[in-house]
Every structure is written in structure tokens, then in C-alpha cells.
Amino acid sequence: MADAAFFGVLYIQDDYVRVTGLRIENTHAEPAGGADQVLGIQSRPAAPFEVRLSHNIIRATGSVALSAHTWQDCGLYQFSGGGVLKAWNNLIYGFGSGIASEYVNTGTYALYNNTVADYADTG
């Protein structure tokens, strides 16, 4: 699954979603200044939720500009919510940063055995 998405190529807004074994590629060319968001998977379901992501290849092949916001260009991005996010055995590369979250006040994360590589900013 490839897309030149401004946001996430895969944008999850439902509860109890499972994503397994996909190749996800964001080909968006971000302009200088880093105003766009280049994301692989963006998860933003309402609480309570459970999202499971496993055995996926998530990559950015467009241009990524460095930003003061590490979440702005990342492979896996969780925005708000108060449930459970589980991600394991994923390969994430080519973004500004690897895995990030924002505005998450409650909830549980289980992140293990994910490989993050080739980042312009932070892992």
C-alpha cells in the first residue's frame, strides 16, 4: 500500500483494529520548513480502544524535512486516546522519527521487537 499522503497512509479511527503483514509506504515530498506531516500509520481512535500492529513494513520514500516536532514525520504515530496500543515485529524506516505519541493522557503501550532505522531526526 503506497500513497503520497499528507497525513498517515493508514489512518485508524476505529476501535479494536488489527493490522498485520502490510507493506506501507509514504511517498510524500515534504516542502522545506517541514510544514507537512509525513506519517506511516496514524492511530486516533476514541477511548477505550485496542489497536494491534504487527509484522508490517512501514517506510517513507519521499523527502522528509527536519522539524522541531519529532512527531510530525514518523512511522507510527498515536494521537490522543486512552486505550491500548500494541506494536511488535514491525520494520519502520526513512521517516524523521520512529514511534511517537501526542496528547495521550491515559492508556497503555506495548512496544517490543520493532526495528526503527534510517531516521533524519530521532528513533
N, C-alpha and C positions, 0 to 999 in steps of 0.2 A: 504494500500500500504506500504510494508516494504522492506527495502533494506539496505545492508551494504555499503552504498555509501561513497566514499571518499569526494565528494562534496555534493550537495543537493540531497535528494531523488527525489524531484521535482525541475527541473531546467528550469525556464521560460526564454525564449529568444524571445518570440513573443510579439507583441503589443496587447492590448485590450483582455487580458486573464482574465477569471473568474474561480476561484477555490472555490467550495462550498461543505461543508459536507463530506470531506475526512478524513480518519484516516491515518496519515503519520508517519512512524516510521523509524528512522535511527538506525541500529543495529551495526554500525561500531565500532570496538575496536581500539581506538586511541593509538598508542605506547607512551611510556614515552617520555617526552620532548615536546609533543604537536605539532608535525610537520604536522599532517593531519588536514583537515577541516571536522568537523562533523556538517553538516547543515541539517535542515529540508526542508525548501523551500528557494531556491536561485533564485532571480529575477535579470535578467541582460538584459532587452530589450533595444533597441536603442530608443532615444528620437525622437519624443514625444510618450509617451505610457500611458496607463492606465491599471493597474493591480488591481483586486479586490479579496481579500482573506477573506472569511467569514465562520463561523461555522465549522472550522476544528479542529481536534485534532492532534497536532504535537509534537512528543516525541522522545527522544533519550533513547535507552535501552542498548547500548554498553557502553564501558568505554570512559570517556571524561577527558583529561588531562588539567590542568590549563595552560593558556597561557598568555603571555604579550599582546596579541592581542585579545580583547574581541570579535571581530567579527569572530574569527577563529572557534568557536564552538557555533553556535547559532541556534535557532529555525526558525527565519525568518531573512534573510539577503538580503539586497538590495545593489547591486554593480553598480555604475555609473548610468547614465541615467538622464533625465531631464523632466520627466513626472509626473504622479500622481500614488501614491501607496495608496490604501485604504485597511485597515485590521481591521476587527471588529468581535467580538464574537468568537475569537479563544482561544483554550486552548493549551499553549506551555509549555513543561516542560522537565527536565532532561538534558538540554544542559549546556554548560559553561556560556552562557548568553542568554537573551531572544530575543530581537529585535535589530538589528544593521544595520548600513549602512556605506559605504566607497566610496570615490571618487564621491560623489553626489554634484555637484556644483549648480544645479538648480532643481526645481521640488517641488512638494507638497506632504506632507504625511498627511493622515487622519488615525490615530490610536486610536481606542476607544473600551472600554469594552473587551479588551483582558486580559486573565488571564495568567500570567507568574509565574511559581513556580519551586521549587526544582533545583536551579541553583548552580553550583560549583563556579562561579565567580561573575557575576553581573546580575541584572534583566534587 
